[in-house]
């Protein structure tokens, strides 16, 4: 199989169908051999029911679910380790970055990159009005400086939910994850660097859902988890 698309979801009944259908249609129209794995992270709403109903219609759709909310990082880890694609992409349940960006990402795999990540911090990106309010932009810039110093120098935006991995990189990186919530993106990239995988940052168009689960608390959580990642690197926990 060429591509696995992993969609972590927590209480996404408003968005999940509007995300799955365009992804499926795009990949089908492009004749891309694929699977779509929705990982519901202890959802309490109708997300699971919606995905189960869609499965009867969309042949490549799969559902992975569990009862207790563990965090986005845990959900992505479950999807990545159960996926079978030669390439493995995780993308957000609110379709913040459309699947046609894949066309910009895949050529970098042929150039020797094992990890290709979306970014709104480099030239060429577009952010829809209202998607990144001033407080997010401010905390995002301040936080990224800290993240670069502590864990992944040279990466301008670690937090976009659109990241592509080769199967080799995914199978090396994701079993090592210790961060289950928002800071997992930083840990993924720190591990990619540690294991010698080339990372390419690519500008994307970004449209965040109005009901996004990411609040101010999440930014501070990422910073605290970045300190933990730094400690893990220094103490050889990932060896």
NUBA-829558 format. One line per 8 residues: number of its first residue (from 1); their letters; for each residue y negated, z, x of N, C-alpha, C, O. Coordinates in Angstrom, 3 decimals, padded with zeros to 6 digits. Layout:
NUM> A> Y/Z/X/Y/Z/X/Y/Z/X/Y/Z/X | ... $
***
This chain:
1> XXXXXXXX> 001.198/000.000/000.839/000.000/000.000/000.000/-001.246/000.000/000.873/-001.309/000.688/001.892 | -002.247/-000.790/000.453/-003.437/-000.948/001.288/-004.398/000.233/001.169/-004.864/000.756/002.181 | -004.702/000.661/-000.075/-005.773/001.639/-000.276/-005.383/002.730/-001.257/-004.837/002.456/-002.326 | -005.666/003.961/-000.886/-005.602/005.094/-001.806/-007.017/005.597/-002.047/-007.773/005.814/-001.100 | -007.374/005.781/-003.308/-008.678/006.335/-003.673/-008.449/007.722/-004.266/-007.768/007.865/-005.281 | -009.016/008.731/-003.632/-008.860/010.106/-004.080/-010.156/010.552/-004.755/-011.238/010.427/-004.180 | -010.040/011.070/-005.976/-011.198/011.538/-006.728/-011.008/013.016/-007.059/-010.256/013.333/-007.981 | -011.657/013.926/-006.345/-011.589/015.339/-006.712/-012.451/015.591/-007.945/-013.563/015.074/-008.046 $
9> XXXXXXXX> -011.938/016.381/-008.877/-012.678/016.578/-010.121/-012.547/018.015/-010.603/-011.456/018.585/-010.612 | -013.669/018.587/-011.001/-013.677/019.919/-011.608/-014.583/019.885/-012.834/-015.800/019.743/-012.713 | -013.983/020.017/-014.012/-014.729/019.989/-015.277/-015.634/018.758/-015.363/-016.848/018.871/-015.535 | -015.024/017.601/-015.241/-015.761/016.334/-015.215/-015.483/015.486/-016.456/-015.432/014.260/-016.363 | -015.305/016.116/-017.602/-014.983/015.352/-018.806/-016.091/014.353/-019.185/-015.814/013.333/-019.816 | -017.332/014.643/-018.804/-018.427/013.734/-019.131/-018.456/012.495/-018.245/-018.968/011.452/-018.652 | -017.909/012.604/-017.040/-018.053/011.528/-016.063/-016.766/010.794/-015.703/-016.814/009.638/-015.281 | -015.619/011.445/-015.862/-014.421/010.963/-015.187/-014.000/009.558/-015.641/-013.624/008.733/-014.809 $
17> XXXXXXXX> -014.058/009.279/-016.939/-013.676/007.933/-017.387/-014.672/006.889/-016.902/-014.289/005.774/-016.546 | -015.956/007.253/-016.890/-016.992/006.319/-016.434/-016.885/006.046/-014.936/-017.468/005.086/-014.432 | -016.151/006.879/-014.239/-015.904/006.662/-012.806/-014.609/005.901/-012.582/-014.578/004.948/-011.804 | -013.538/006.309/-013.253/-012.225/005.701/-013.026/-012.206/004.232/-013.421/-011.705/003.398/-012.668 | -012.742/003.904/-014.584/-012.658/002.524/-015.067/-013.316/001.512/-014.125/-012.694/000.502/-013.796 | -014.554/001.751/-013.681/-015.158/000.784/-012.745/-014.396/000.667/-011.433/-014.302/-000.423/-010.869 | -013.857/001.765/-010.944/-013.080/001.720/-009.703/-011.836/000.864/-009.905/-011.545/-000.018/-009.097 | -011.111/001.122/-010.973/-009.902/000.348/-011.260/-010.233/-001.135/-011.434/-009.562/-001.990/-010.856 $
25> XXXXXXXX> -011.249/-001.441/-012.214/-011.601/-002.839/-012.469/-012.018/-003.560/-011.195/-011.641/-004.711/-010.975 | -012.797/-002.881/-010.356/-013.223/-003.490/-009.096/-012.017/-003.820/-008.217/-011.898/-004.938/-007.716 | -011.134/-002.856/-008.034/-009.982/-003.054/-007.154/-009.016/-004.091/-007.725/-008.431/-004.870/-006.972 | -008.846/-004.106/-009.025/-007.981/-005.108/-009.660/-008.570/-006.502/-009.511/-007.855/-007.451/-009.190 | -009.884/-006.627/-009.746/-010.540/-007.934/-009.627/-010.486/-008.476/-008.205/-010.433/-009.688/-008.001 | -010.499/-007.585/-007.228/-010.435/-007.984/-005.827/-008.994/-008.136/-005.328/-008.766/-008.448/-004.159 | -008.023/-007.913/-006.222/-006.596/-007.984/-005.869/-006.245/-007.067/-004.697/-005.468/-007.435/-003.815 | -006.824/-005.884/-004.704/-006.545/-004.901/-003.660/-005.382/-004.020/-004.103/-005.454/-003.359/-005.139 $
33> XXXXXXXX> -004.320/-004.014/-003.319/-003.166/-003.163/-003.603/-003.586/-001.706/-003.415/-003.996/-001.307/-002.325 | -003.482/-000.915/-004.483/-004.107/000.404/-004.426/-003.421/001.410/-005.334/-002.568/001.066/-006.153 | -003.819/002.658/-005.165/-003.514/003.750/-006.079/-004.770/004.582/-006.230/-005.558/004.704/-005.292 | -004.960/005.157/-007.418/-006.087/006.048/-007.678/-005.514/007.417/-008.005/-004.786/007.572/-008.986 | -005.839/008.405/-007.187/-005.335/009.768/-007.386/-006.488/010.666/-007.797/-007.372/010.958/-006.992 | -006.479/011.101/-009.037/-007.454/012.085/-009.506/-006.854/013.467/-009.304/-005.777/013.763/-009.822 | -007.547/014.310/-008.552/-007.079/015.671/-008.290/-007.999/016.617/-009.041/-009.150/016.820/-008.653 | -007.479/017.200/-010.130/-008.313/018.100/-010.930/-008.141/019.526/-010.415/-007.046/020.088/-010.401 $
41> XXXXXXXX> -009.270/020.082/-009.994/-009.284/021.350/-009.267/-009.403/022.534/-010.228/-010.434/023.206/-010.275 | -008.341/022.780/-010.991/-008.372/023.896/-011.932/-009.345/023.694/-013.071/-009.958/024.654/-013.538 | -009.501/022.455/-013.528/-010.449/022.170/-014.611/-010.078/022.901/-015.894/-008.900/023.030/-016.228 | -011.097/023.381/-016.612/-010.893/024.115/-017.859/-011.322/023.302/-019.077/-011.127/023.741/-020.211 | -011.893/022.142/-018.861/-012.331/021.311/-019.981/-011.275/020.242/-020.281/-010.086/020.489/-020.082 | -011.677/019.079/-020.747/-010.739/018.035/-021.163/-010.488/016.985/-020.071/-009.958/015.911/-020.357 | -010.862/017.289/-018.836/-010.678/016.310/-017.766/-009.230/015.853/-017.660/-008.974/014.650/-017.602 | -008.289/016.768/-017.634/-006.877/016.405/-017.506/-006.411/015.533/-018.661/-005.698/014.551/-018.452 $
49> XXXXXXXX> -006.810/015.884/-019.878/-006.399/015.116/-021.052/-006.918/013.686/-020.980/-006.205/012.741/-021.317 | -008.152/013.536/-020.543/-008.738/012.196/-020.433/-007.987/011.361/-019.408/-007.688/010.193/-019.653 | -007.682/011.959/-018.256/-006.969/011.221/-017.212/-005.561/010.856/-017.680/-005.097/009.743/-017.432 | -004.889/011.769/-018.344/-003.540/011.469/-018.844/-003.561/010.298/-019.828/-002.673/009.446/-019.804 | -004.560/010.260/-020.676/-004.682/009.152/-021.618/-004.960/007.837/-020.888/-004.395/006.800/-021.237 | -005.818/007.878/-019.888/-006.127/006.677/-019.109/-004.903/006.171/-018.359/-004.758/004.967/-018.149 | -004.026/007.079/-017.957/-002.804/006.686/-017.233/-001.941/005.736/-018.054/-001.246/004.895/-017.483 | -001.967/005.849/-019.365/-001.167/004.975/-020.217/-001.696/003.544/-020.213/-001.011/002.610/-020.630 $
57> XXXXXXXX> -002.916/003.395/-019.739/-003.583/002.090/-019.748/-003.762/001.505/-018.354/-003.672/000.292/-018.165 | -004.016/002.370/-017.385/-004.320/001.922/-016.025/-003.114/002.208/-015.131/-002.790/003.365/-014.863 | -002.466/001.162/-014.681/-001.147/001.290/-014.053/-001.165/001.987/-012.703/-000.140/002.524/-012.282 | -002.280/001.994/-012.023/-002.323/002.560/-010.670/-002.876/003.980/-010.629/-003.040/004.553/-009.552 | -003.159/004.541/-011.782/-003.783/005.865/-011.866/-002.738/006.969/-011.836/-001.720/006.895/-012.524 | -003.002/007.997/-011.028/-002.144/009.172/-010.959/-003.000/010.436/-011.148/-004.199/010.440/-010.867 | -002.362/011.488/-011.625/-003.045/012.773/-011.808/-002.321/013.852/-011.022/-001.112/014.035/-011.160 | -003.081/014.567/-010.190/-002.591/015.765/-009.522/-003.419/016.927/-010.048/-004.645/016.915/-009.933 $
65> XXXXXXXX> -002.766/017.930/-010.624/-003.532/019.038/-011.188/-002.872/020.370/-010.883/-001.663/020.445/-010.668 | -003.678/021.413/-010.868/-003.208/022.781/-010.674/-004.156/023.697/-011.432/-005.277/023.299/-011.748 | -003.724/024.917/-011.727/-004.423/025.772/-012.683/-005.626/026.511/-012.112/-006.604/026.744/-012.823 | -005.566/026.881/-010.840/-006.614/027.736/-010.264/-007.608/026.894/-009.464/-007.211/026.085/-008.626 | -008.898/027.088/-009.727/-009.931/026.385/-008.979/-009.941/026.838/-007.527/-010.108/028.026/-007.248 | -009.763/025.905/-006.605/-009.713/026.230/-005.184/-010.909/025.670/-004.416/-011.242/026.190/-003.351 | -011.556/024.637/-004.919/-012.673/024.036/-004.207/-012.450/022.558/-003.942/-011.317/022.076/-003.914 | -013.553/021.850/-003.749/-013.487/020.406/-003.525/-012.675/020.062/-002.281/-011.900/019.106/-002.279 $
73> XXXXXXXX> -012.861/020.851/-001.220/-012.122/020.580/000.015/-010.623/020.659/-000.184/-009.876/019.827/000.331 | -010.180/021.665/-000.936/-008.754/021.814/-001.206/-008.246/020.625/-002.015/-007.168/020.100/-001.739 | -009.021/020.200/-003.014/-008.622/019.074/-003.852/-008.489/017.790/-003.038/-007.515/017.051/-003.188 | -009.471/017.527/-002.176/-009.402/016.316/-001.341/-008.210/016.389/-000.392/-007.523/015.391/-000.175 | -007.969/017.555/000.166/-006.825/017.735/001.058/-005.522/017.409/000.332/-004.656/016.732/000.886 | -005.379/017.885/-000.902/-004.168/017.594/-001.668/-003.997/016.103/-001.877/-002.902/015.565/-001.711 | -005.075/015.442/-002.239/-005.005/014.002/-002.457/-004.698/013.229/-001.197/-003.859/012.328/-001.207 | -005.369/013.571/-000.111/-005.173/012.849/001.142/-003.755/013.010/001.693/-003.192/012.062/002.241 $
81> XXXXXXXX> -003.183/014.190/001.553/-001.860/014.428/002.112/-000.751/013.848/001.235/000.369/013.647/001.704 | -001.058/013.578/-000.036/-000.062/012.985/-000.925/-000.229/011.477/-001.065/000.638/010.808/-001.628 | -001.332/010.938/-000.561/-001.608/009.507/-000.661/-000.675/008.707/000.242/-000.094/009.239/001.188 | -000.545/007.427/-000.068/000.350/006.559/000.717/-000.342/005.310/001.255/000.312/004.461/001.861 | -001.654/005.182/001.043/-002.366/003.988/001.476/-002.573/003.912/002.977/-002.671/004.936/003.654 | -002.640/002.673/003.503/-002.989/002.468/004.906/-004.419/002.920/005.176/-004.748/003.362/006.276 | -005.271/002.799/004.141/-006.626/003.339/004.177/-006.756/004.332/003.028/-006.163/004.138/001.966 | -007.548/005.418/003.243/-007.668/006.466/002.233/-009.132/006.855/002.082/-009.781/007.303/003.026 $
89> XXXXXXXX> -009.623/006.671/000.875/-011.032/006.918/000.567/-011.146/008.054/-000.431/-010.422/008.078/-001.426 | -012.053/009.003/-000.178/-012.365/009.924/-001.261/-013.785/009.678/-001.737/-014.693/009.416/-000.948 | -013.951/009.771/-003.050/-015.228/009.487/-003.680/-015.456/010.470/-004.808/-014.499/011.025/-005.349 | -016.710/010.696/-005.171/-017.040/011.732/-006.141/-016.724/011.323/-007.573/-016.729/010.140/-007.913 | -016.447/012.327/-008.408/-016.058/012.101/-009.797/-017.212/011.620/-010.658/-016.987/011.150/-011.774 | -018.453/011.726/-010.166/-019.599/011.240/-010.941/-020.038/009.845/-010.508/-021.094/009.364/-010.920 | -019.217/009.193/-009.671/-019.488/007.814/-009.247/-020.851/007.684/-008.565/-021.574/006.711/-008.781 | -021.192/008.675/-007.739/-022.490/008.665/-007.058/-022.666/007.438/-006.169/-023.775/006.928/-006.012 $
97> XXXXXXXX> -021.571/006.972/-005.596/-021.589/005.774/-004.755/-020.560/004.798/-005.311/-019.381/005.139/-005.413 | -020.982/003.605/-005.668/-020.100/002.651/-006.345/-019.051/002.083/-005.393/-019.260/002.013/-004.182 | -017.923/001.680/-005.967/-016.789/001.234/-005.168/-017.060/-000.053/-004.391/-016.366/-000.323/-003.412 | -018.049/-000.857/-004.796/-018.315/-002.088/-004.061/-018.830/-001.825/-002.649/-018.878/-002.742/-001.829 | -019.219/-000.570/-002.352/-019.584/-000.230/-000.972/-018.399/-000.389/-000.027/-018.573/-000.505/001.186 | -017.215/-000.393/-000.581/-016.016/-000.563/000.240/-016.102/-001.818/001.102/-015.576/-001.848/002.214 | -016.761/-002.850/000.591/-016.884/-004.111/001.324/-017.658/-003.927/002.631/-017.420/-004.644/003.603 | -018.582/-002.967/002.650/-019.333/-002.692/003.879/-018.553/-001.804/004.836/-018.795/-001.820/006.043 $
105> XXXXXXXX> -017.618/-001.029/004.297/-016.908/-000.039/005.094/-015.715/-000.634/005.850/-015.529/-000.364/007.037 | -014.925/-001.429/005.167/-013.661/-001.904/005.740/-013.829/-002.669/007.055/-013.007/-002.494/007.954 | -014.866/-003.515/007.206/-014.996/-004.235/008.487/-015.071/-003.306/009.699/-014.640/-003.691/010.786 | -015.601/-002.107/009.540/-015.688/-001.188/010.678/-014.310/-000.675/011.104/-014.113/-000.311/012.263 | -013.367/-000.647/010.177/-011.996/-000.286/010.542/-011.444/-001.306/011.527/-010.770/-000.949/012.494 | -011.736/-002.577/011.275/-011.283/-003.644/012.171/-011.940/-003.561/013.540/-011.415/-004.091/014.520 | -013.100/-002.890/013.608/-013.813/-002.731/014.877/-013.362/-001.491/015.647/-013.901/-001.186/016.711 | -012.384/-000.786/015.113/-011.839/000.352/015.845/-012.276/001.719/015.359/-011.910/002.731/015.956 $
113> XXXXXXXX> -013.056/001.768/014.284/-013.440/003.055/013.715/-012.317/003.558/012.814/-011.742/002.790/012.043 | -012.008/004.840/012.913/-010.969/005.440/012.076/-011.539/006.211/010.899/-010.823/006.507/009.942 | -012.836/006.540/010.964/-013.522/007.270/009.909/-014.860/006.581/009.650/-015.668/006.419/010.565 | -015.093/006.173/008.394/-016.345/005.516/008.027/-016.940/006.305/006.873/-016.290/006.494/005.844 | -018.181/006.768/007.043/-018.759/007.701/006.068/-020.077/007.186/005.495/-020.870/006.556/006.195 | -020.294/007.464/004.218/-021.556/007.121/003.586/-022.665/008.058/004.009/-022.422/009.222/004.327 | -023.902/007.536/004.011/-025.040/008.329/004.480/-026.307/007.923/003.749/-026.522/006.745/003.464 | -027.155/008.919/003.443/-028.496/008.633/002.940/-029.541/009.139/003.937/-030.673/009.457/003.571 $
121> XXXXXXXX> -029.134/009.203/005.190/-030.047/009.691/006.230/-030.280/008.649/007.317/-030.877/008.955/008.350 | -029.814/007.417/007.095/-030.055/006.357/008.060/-030.644/005.146/007.341/-030.547/005.030/006.119 | -031.244/004.260/008.099/-031.949/003.106/007.540/-031.025/002.249/006.682/-029.885/001.971/007.053 | -031.544/001.837/005.530/-030.791/000.960/004.645/-030.260/001.640/003.402/-029.743/000.972/002.506 | -030.376/002.955/003.330/-029.866/003.674/002.159/-030.850/003.575/000.996/-032.028/003.270/001.186 | -030.350/003.836/-000.202/-031.184/003.916/-001.389/-030.772/005.141/-002.201/-029.583/005.409/-002.376 | -031.762/005.880/-002.694/-031.490/007.052/-003.521/-032.167/006.854/-004.863/-033.378/006.637/-004.924 | -031.393/006.928/-005.943/-031.944/006.757/-007.282/-032.916/007.879/-007.609/-032.753/009.011/-007.154 $
129> XXXXXXXX> -033.914/007.554/-008.394/-034.929/008.546/-008.770/-034.281/009.768/-009.408/-033.462/009.647/-010.319 | -034.658/010.942/-008.920/-034.159/012.186/-009.473/-032.851/012.670/-008.885/-032.423/013.789/-009.167 | -032.201/011.834/-008.061/-030.903/012.212/-007.511/-031.008/013.255/-006.409/-030.108/014.078/-006.238 | -032.099/013.219/-005.667/-032.292/014.171/-004.571/-033.659/014.817/-004.722/-034.624/014.350/-004.116 | -033.769/015.881/-005.516/-035.063/016.558/-005.667/-035.558/017.103/-004.339/-034.811/017.179/-003.364 | -036.834/017.482/-004.315/-037.474/017.879/-003.058/-036.732/019.012/-002.371/-036.580/018.993/-001.150 | -036.262/020.011/-003.137/-035.598/021.152/-002.508/-034.301/020.727/-001.839/-033.924/021.279/-000.805 | -033.614/019.746/-002.425/-032.377/019.264/-001.800/-032.674/018.509/-000.507/-031.979/018.678/000.495 $
137> XXXXXXXX> -033.708/017.681/-000.540/-034.070/016.941/000.671/-034.460/017.901/001.790/-034.062/017.719/002.940 | -035.242/018.926/001.446/-035.686/019.895/002.446/-034.495/020.654/003.034/-034.324/020.701/004.252 | -033.681/021.243/002.171/-032.539/022.012/002.652/-031.515/021.111/003.337/-030.832/021.531/004.270 | -031.415/019.862/002.863/-030.492/018.931/003.493/-030.868/018.625/004.933/-030.010/018.608/005.815 | -032.159/018.382/005.171/-032.623/018.080/006.526/-032.493/019.295/007.442/-032.036/019.180/008.580 | -032.893/020.447/006.942/-032.795/021.672/007.752/-031.329/022.000/008.044/-030.967/022.357/009.165 | -030.508/021.874/007.020/-029.092/022.169/007.195/-028.421/021.227/008.155/-027.566/021.640/008.939 | -028.798/019.948/008.105/-028.146/018.991/008.989/-028.455/019.260/010.451/-027.596/019.064/011.310 $
145> XXXXXXXX> -029.672/019.706/010.746/-029.995/020.054/012.127/-029.062/021.159/012.626/-028.558/021.106/013.748 | -028.844/022.146/011.781/-027.947/023.250/012.127/-026.521/022.735/012.300/-025.835/023.101/013.255 | -026.081/021.889/011.380/-024.713/021.352/011.435/-024.501/020.524/012.695/-023.447/020.606/013.326 | -025.504/019.724/013.063/-025.374/018.913/014.285/-025.257/019.799/015.521/-024.442/019.539/016.407 | -026.066/020.833/015.573/-026.035/021.728/016.729/-024.692/022.451/016.822/-024.146/022.622/017.912 | -024.172/022.866/015.688/-022.987/023.708/015.670/-021.668/022.946/015.720/-020.692/023.424/016.298 | -021.640/021.748/015.107/-020.322/021.139/014.911/-020.231/019.643/015.165/-019.290/019.198/015.823 | -021.172/018.851/014.668/-021.008/017.395/014.752/-022.307/016.722/015.192/-022.971/016.087/014.373 $
153> XXXXXXXX> -022.683/016.845/016.468/-023.899/016.190/016.940/-023.850/014.683/016.735/-022.831/014.031/016.964 | -024.998/014.149/016.293/-025.097/012.707/016.130/-024.775/012.202/014.742/-025.003/011.028/014.450 | -024.245/013.064/013.867/-023.976/012.672/012.491/-025.154/013.133/011.628/-025.435/014.328/011.538 | -025.839/012.178/010.995/-027.079/012.489/010.288/-026.874/013.014/008.875/-027.740/013.706/008.339 | -025.736/012.693/008.266/-025.469/013.127/006.895/-023.966/013.361/006.757/-023.184/012.411/006.710 | -023.575/014.612/006.695/-022.144/014.944/006.617/-021.642/015.067/005.184/-020.431/015.097/004.966 | -022.539/015.140/004.196/-022.144/015.643/002.881/-021.942/014.598/001.786/-021.627/014.968/000.655 | -022.112/013.305/002.077/-021.901/012.327/001.014/-020.416/012.254/000.650/-019.540/012.310/001.513 $
161> XXXXXXXX> -020.165/012.129/-000.647/-018.790/012.076/-001.118/-018.233/010.674/-001.165/-017.729/010.246/-002.203 | -018.311/009.952/-000.071/-017.739/008.605/000.019/-017.331/008.399/001.471/-018.137/007.967/002.295 | -016.073/008.711/001.781/-015.591/008.678/003.161/-014.240/007.973/003.224/-013.345/008.247/002.425 | -014.110/007.069/004.180/-012.908/006.251/004.345/-012.210/006.601/005.653/-012.853/006.757/006.691 | -010.872/006.724/005.590/-010.065/007.106/006.750/-008.877/006.162/006.888/-008.343/005.668/005.895 | -008.471/005.919/008.123/-007.169/005.294/008.312/-006.098/006.329/007.964/-006.353/007.533/007.984 | -004.901/005.844/007.646/-003.811/006.771/007.332/-003.531/007.689/008.511/-003.278/008.879/008.324 | -003.574/007.150/009.720/-003.305/007.962/010.909/-004.294/009.111/011.016/-003.907/010.256/011.248 $
169> XXXXXXXX> -005.598/008.792/010.841/-006.622/009.838/010.941/-006.463/010.866/009.829/-006.551/012.069/010.075 | -006.228/010.396/008.605/-006.073/011.316/007.476/-004.902/012.265/007.680/-005.000/013.460/007.401 | -003.793/011.720/008.171/-002.597/012.544/008.347/-002.713/013.512/009.517/-001.978/014.497/009.584 | -003.624/013.240/010.430/-003.878/014.150/011.543/-004.902/015.225/011.162/-004.763/016.390/011.536 | -005.930/014.818/010.414/-007.058/015.698/010.133/-006.790/016.656/008.973/-006.943/017.868/009.123 | -006.393/016.122/007.823/-006.412/016.930/006.599/-005.420/018.090/006.583/-005.741/019.131/006.011 | -004.239/017.970/007.175/-003.370/019.153/007.210/-003.960/020.322/007.999/-003.532/021.464/007.833 | -004.943/020.036/008.857/-005.556/021.082/009.679/-006.724/021.795/008.991/-007.242/022.780/009.517 $
177> XXXXXXXX> -007.141/021.305/007.823/-008.321/021.881/007.181/-008.111/023.342/006.809/-007.051/023.723/006.314 | -009.129/024.147/007.054/-009.119/025.554/006.651/-010.189/025.855/005.609/-010.124/026.880/004.930 | -011.175/024.968/005.479/-012.276/025.158/004.545/-011.913/024.506/003.216/-011.595/023.318/003.174 | -011.958/025.276/002.135/-011.543/024.758/000.838/-012.713/024.330/-000.041/-012.513/023.615/-001.024 | -013.918/024.750/000.292/-015.037/024.430/-000.587/-016.019/023.475/000.094/-015.586/022.563/000.799 | -017.315/023.656/-000.094/-018.289/022.608/000.231/-018.349/022.251/001.706/-018.676/021.116/002.050 | -018.041/023.195/002.582/-018.153/022.911/004.011/-017.037/022.053/004.581/-017.020/021.781/005.781 | -016.109/021.627/003.745/-014.962/020.887/004.267/-015.370/019.561/004.906/-014.713/019.100/005.839 $
185> XXXXXXXX> -016.461/018.935/004.407/-016.903/017.671/004.999/-017.222/017.846/006.477/-016.879/017.000/007.302 | -017.881/018.947/006.798/-018.219/019.228/008.192/-016.949/019.419/009.010/-016.839/018.902/010.122 | -015.995/020.159/008.464/-014.746/020.401/009.184/-013.973/019.108/009.412/-013.408/018.898/010.485 | -013.948/018.246/008.404/-013.277/016.950/008.543/-013.849/016.161/009.709/-013.101/015.616/010.521 | -015.177/016.097/009.795/-015.817/015.313/010.848/-015.688/015.989/012.210/-015.540/015.313/013.228 | -015.742/017.308/012.230/-015.542/018.036/013.491/-014.132/017.787/014.026/-013.943/017.605/015.229 | -013.149/017.781/013.136/-011.767/017.515/013.553/-011.592/016.066/013.995/-010.873/015.788/014.955 | -012.249/015.149/013.297/-012.180/013.748/013.717/-012.695/013.594/015.144/-012.092/012.893/015.957 $
193> XXXXXXXX> -013.801/014.248/015.440/-014.347/014.225/016.792/-013.379/014.871/017.782/-013.132/014.328/018.859 | -012.843/016.007/017.422/-011.929/016.731/018.305/-010.705/015.886/018.654/-010.241/015.897/019.794 | -010.192/015.161/017.678/-008.992/014.365/017.883/-009.267/012.971/018.431/-008.348/012.170/018.599 | -010.541/012.683/018.709/-010.885/011.441/019.387/-011.044/010.224/018.497/-010.990/009.095/018.985 | -011.241/010.429/017.190/-011.413/009.293/016.283/-012.877/008.871/016.234/-013.773/009.713/016.183 | -013.112/007.570/016.249/-014.468/007.035/016.166/-014.973/007.132/014.734/-014.258/006.806/013.787 | -016.217/007.587/014.588/-016.839/007.766/013.274/-018.023/006.805/013.147/-018.858/006.717/014.047 | -018.087/006.098/012.037/-019.216/005.210/011.756/-019.944/005.693/010.516/-019.328/005.920/009.474 $
201> XXXXXXXX> -021.247/005.848/010.628/-022.099/006.265/009.514/-022.761/005.027/008.913/-023.423/004.271/009.625 | -022.588/004.814/007.609/-023.047/003.589/006.946/-023.991/003.958/005.796/-023.670/004.855/005.016 | -025.140/003.295/005.670/-026.055/003.614/004.558/-025.456/003.218/003.214/-024.793/002.188/003.093 | -025.700/004.060/002.197/-025.187/003.780/000.862/-026.293/003.949/-000.181/-027.338/004.547/000.077 | -026.024/003.404/-001.362/-026.865/003.667/-002.519/-026.317/004.913/-003.208/-025.115/005.002/-003.457 | -027.174/005.863/-003.514/-026.736/007.173/-003.999/-027.403/007.500/-005.326/-028.626/007.441/-005.453 | -026.581/007.847/-006.311/-027.100/008.251/-007.616/-026.336/009.480/-008.062/-025.192/009.375/-008.504 | -026.950/010.633/-007.952/-026.286/011.892/-008.270/-026.373/012.171/-009.763/-027.415/011.948/-010.380 $
209> XXXXXXXX> -025.273/012.662/-010.348/-025.267/012.991/-011.771/-026.188/014.172/-012.050/-026.321/015.081/-011.231 | -026.824/014.142/-013.225/-027.753/015.209/-013.590/-027.064/016.559/-013.666/-027.676/017.591/-013.389 | -025.768/016.556/-014.050/-025.038/017.819/-014.193/-024.228/018.152/-012.943/-023.178/018.788/-013.035 | -024.704/017.733/-011.790/-024.004/017.998/-010.538/-023.716/019.488/-010.362/-024.530/020.340/-010.719 | -022.531/019.785/-009.801/-022.136/021.176/-009.560/-022.774/021.756/-008.291/-022.638/022.950/-008.023 | -023.461/020.927/-007.516/-023.994/021.373/-006.237/-025.350/022.035/-006.440/-026.331/021.369/-006.769 | -025.399/023.345/-006.243/-026.646/024.076/-006.362/-027.079/024.634/-005.019/-026.475/024.347/-003.985 | -028.141/025.440/-005.050/-028.686/026.008/-003.815/-027.650/026.856/-003.090/-027.593/026.851/-001.860 $
217> XXXXXXXX> -026.837/027.577/-003.837/-025.815/028.424/-003.231/-024.875/027.636/-002.344/-024.419/028.129/-001.313 | -024.584/026.393/-002.754/-023.654/025.563/-001.984/-024.191/025.253/-000.588/-023.418/025.163/000.365 | -025.508/025.088/-000.462/-026.097/024.780/000.838/-025.898/025.939/001.815/-025.555/025.726/002.978 | -026.112/027.155/001.338/-025.915/028.313/002.208/-024.431/028.497/002.536/-024.078/028.926/003.634 | -023.576/028.172/001.580/-022.140/028.267/001.827/-021.717/027.303/002.925/-020.909/027.654/003.785 | -022.262/026.086/002.899/-021.940/025.102/003.935/-022.352/025.628/005.308/-021.607/025.478/006.276 | -023.523/026.238/005.400/-023.994/026.745/006.690/-023.093/027.862/007.206/-022.776/027.910/008.394 | -022.685/028.749/006.320/-021.788/029.837/006.724/-020.433/029.280/007.157/-019.844/029.747/008.132 $
225> XXXXXXXX> -019.951/028.293/006.435/-018.662/027.698/006.788/-018.751/026.891/008.073/-017.761/026.757/008.793 | -019.934/026.348/008.367/-020.135/025.646/009.640/-019.996/026.608/010.816/-019.447/026.246/011.856 | -020.491/027.826/010.653/-020.315/028.844/011.692/-018.827/029.115/011.908/-018.370/029.240/013.045 | -018.084/029.202/010.823/-016.636/029.411/010.932/-015.968/028.256/011.661/-015.076/028.470/012.482 | -016.394/027.034/011.366/-015.820/025.854/012.025/-016.103/025.907/013.525/-015.229/025.627/014.344 | -017.337/026.271/013.869/-017.688/026.404/015.293/-016.784/027.426/015.977/-016.302/027.190/017.084 | -016.558/028.552/015.321/-015.695/029.585/015.875/-014.262/029.068/016.029/-013.613/029.317/017.045 | -013.783/028.361/015.034/-012.435/027.796/015.103/-012.290/026.829/016.278/-011.267/026.820/016.962 $
233> XXXXXXX> -013.315/026.021/016.506/-013.287/025.085/017.634/-013.271/025.837/018.964/-012.542/025.476/019.888 | -014.077/026.874/019.045/-014.178/027.630/020.291/-012.900/028.424/020.600/-012.554/028.618/021.766 | -012.214/028.874/019.569/-011.050/029.739/019.761/-009.719/028.976/019.743/-008.652/029.576/019.871 | -009.790/027.667/019.583/-008.565/026.864/019.639/-007.709/026.920/018.393/-006.511/026.645/018.451 | -008.314/027.277/017.251/-007.537/027.396/016.024/-006.933/026.060/015.583/-005.884/026.028/014.940 | -007.601/024.965/015.934/-007.126/023.651/015.500/-006.119/023.028/016.471/-005.590/021.951/016.201 | -005.855/023.682/017.577/-004.957/023.112/018.586/-003.510/023.118/018.103/-002.616/022.674/018.825 $
***
